Amino acid sequence: MTAEQRTYRYLIFDADDTLVDYGKDSRRAFRAALSALGRENDETLMRAMVEFDYGNWDAVGLSDVHLPAVQTAYHDLYRTHVRGIFEHADRTCSLEGKARQAEEAFLDAFSMPGQEIPGARRIIAELRKRYRVYAATNGLSSLQRRRLSEFSLDGIFISEEIGAIKPNADFFRYILHALGAAPSECLVVGDSLSSDIAGAQAAGIDCVWFNRGGVCPSGVREIKDLAELLTFL
């Protein structure tokens, strides 16, 4: 990645699939739900939950974070989505009245310290020698704060607490106000073009796309490994 020299004071990282691995954390949580049901080896049930999770996420609009209606209702939609996974599992695989128990086990396991993207904790620790480093994430406080608890961060900004979600520019303006920072002092790093990059650009903040396997749009700076930040910055 090449760019003219910039001087930043604050680095703001997305959480899921930038610092922590959402897919691995989800699978761990589904395994915990199976365990709570006493059905650890029930791959049919596992498949039913995982497939519904992926399909329903889009169906309820959680992928459409640019829509004002979704931005307003995002956190309620998320809770409804999680509840729906286990209601669907009960309908298709009969959880014998234990759907709520499985849901609670899932949420408890999902909120455990997140499984890091390779090298992420080490890289954050190195960057903190020169910058103040934060995470900024869409999601529920009860899940995201604990998932990031093993990272050496100066702070965590969570959409449920802010009252706005990425890519709404108000999400990033809240962070700027909280930090007492100018947009030019900050750099946003995230894996989502539609959420992290679009939101940062709307707020006038420099950004870098953590490209984990896509085509980089013209005019967007990219990295393919977080370690690139150690030489770029």
LINVEN-V835114 format. One record per backbone hydrogen bond with DSSP energy under -0.5 kcal/mol. NH is the residue of the N-H (numbers start at 0). CO is the residue of the C=O. If there is no record, write none. Layout:
# LINVEN-V835114
nh=NH co=CO
nh=NH co=CO
This chain:
# LINVEN-V835114
nh=7 co=5
nh=8 co=184
nh=9 co=184
nh=10 co=131
nh=11 co=186
nh=12 co=10
nh=12 co=133
nh=13 co=188
nh=16 co=19
nh=17 co=14
nh=18 co=14
nh=19 co=14
nh=20 co=114
nh=21 co=19
nh=24 co=20
nh=25 co=21
nh=26 co=22
nh=27 co=23
nh=28 co=24
nh=29 co=25
nh=30 co=26
nh=31 co=27
nh=32 co=28
nh=33 co=29
nh=34 co=30
nh=35 co=31
nh=36 co=32
nh=37 co=34
nh=38 co=33
nh=41 co=38
nh=42 co=40
nh=45 co=41
nh=46 co=42
nh=47 co=43
nh=48 co=44
nh=49 co=45
nh=50 co=46
nh=51 co=47
nh=52 co=48
nh=53 co=49
nh=54 co=50
nh=55 co=51
nh=56 co=52
nh=57 co=53
nh=58 co=54
nh=59 co=55
nh=60 co=57
nh=61 co=56
nh=62 co=56
nh=63 co=60
nh=64 co=62
nh=66 co=63
nh=70 co=66
nh=71 co=67
nh=72 co=68
nh=73 co=69
nh=76 co=72
nh=77 co=73
nh=78 co=74
nh=79 co=75
nh=80 co=76
nh=81 co=77
nh=82 co=78
nh=83 co=79
nh=84 co=80
nh=85 co=81
nh=86 co=82
nh=87 co=83
nh=88 co=84
nh=89 co=85
nh=90 co=86
nh=91 co=87
nh=92 co=88
nh=93 co=89
nh=97 co=94
nh=101 co=97
nh=102 co=98
nh=103 co=99
nh=104 co=100
nh=105 co=101
nh=106 co=102
nh=107 co=103
nh=108 co=104
nh=109 co=105
nh=110 co=106
nh=111 co=108
nh=113 co=146
nh=115 co=113
nh=116 co=18
nh=119 co=116
nh=122 co=118
nh=123 co=119
nh=124 co=120
nh=125 co=121
nh=126 co=122
nh=127 co=123
nh=128 co=125
nh=129 co=126
nh=130 co=126
nh=131 co=8
nh=132 co=130
nh=133 co=10
nh=134 co=154
nh=135 co=12
nh=136 co=156
nh=142 co=139
nh=143 co=139
nh=144 co=140
nh=146 co=142
nh=147 co=143
nh=148 co=145
nh=150 co=147
nh=152 co=150
nh=153 co=132
nh=154 co=132
nh=156 co=134
nh=157 co=155
nh=158 co=136
nh=159 co=138
nh=160 co=157
nh=161 co=157
nh=162 co=158
nh=163 co=158
nh=167 co=164
nh=170 co=167
nh=171 co=167
nh=172 co=168
nh=173 co=169
nh=174 co=170
nh=175 co=171
nh=176 co=172
nh=177 co=173
nh=178 co=174
nh=179 co=175
nh=180 co=175
nh=184 co=181
nh=185 co=182
nh=186 co=9
nh=187 co=205
nh=188 co=11
nh=189 co=207
nh=192 co=190
nh=195 co=191
nh=196 co=191
nh=197 co=192
nh=198 co=194
nh=199 co=195
nh=200 co=196
nh=201 co=197
nh=202 co=198
nh=203 co=200
nh=204 co=199
nh=205 co=182
nh=205 co=185
nh=207 co=187
nh=208 co=220
nh=209 co=189
nh=209 co=207
nh=210 co=208
nh=210 co=222
nh=211 co=209
nh=215 co=213
nh=219 co=216
nh=222 co=208
nh=227 co=224
nh=228 co=225
nh=229 co=226
nh=230 co=226
nh=230 co=227
nh=231 co=227
nh=232 co=228
